[in-house]
Amino acid sequence: MRLKPELQSAFSGGRLLILSPFEAKQKQVTAVVAAARNCFVGALADRLIVTHAVPGSRTMRLCDGRYARGKQIATCPLRRIRLWRDSRTHPNKSPLH
């Protein structure tokens, strides 16, 4: 694994933890690998912040799955941040604005 020089000291000193669901030989990012990475990060996170998701997209499905497991999901529109939970009370509105 290649680390930026400014991170090397923290990693060597045990102050930086790097978690990965992949083996070291995994080099190429594919749609399957990206989906696995996103699920892994989503499972570790307390809250997700989503800047953009198209209805029916993989991002939207990931958010639906994490929300169903109790995660808070905030969206980042230009003028406000709204929790995913709030959008679910208005079925005629897209959950991400």
C-alpha positions, 0 to 999 in steps of 0.5 A: 500500500502506498501512503502519502509521506505526511501519513507515513509517520502516523501509520508507522507510529500506530496513530493511523488505522487503515481498514479495508474489506479487500486483499492487498492484491486488489488493484482495479476498481470495478462497479462490484468493488466500488459497491462493496467499498461503499457498503463497508464504509456505510456500515462503519459510519454513524451518519452518511452525507450524500451530495447527489443521487439519482432516483433508482441509482446504486447510491440511492439503493445504498442509502435506502439500505443504510436508512433501513438499518437505522443510519442517519442520512443527510443530503446537501442541497444548495440552501439546506441540509435535511435528514433522509428521515424527513423526506420519507414522510413525503412520498411524492418528493424525491428523497434527495434534493 
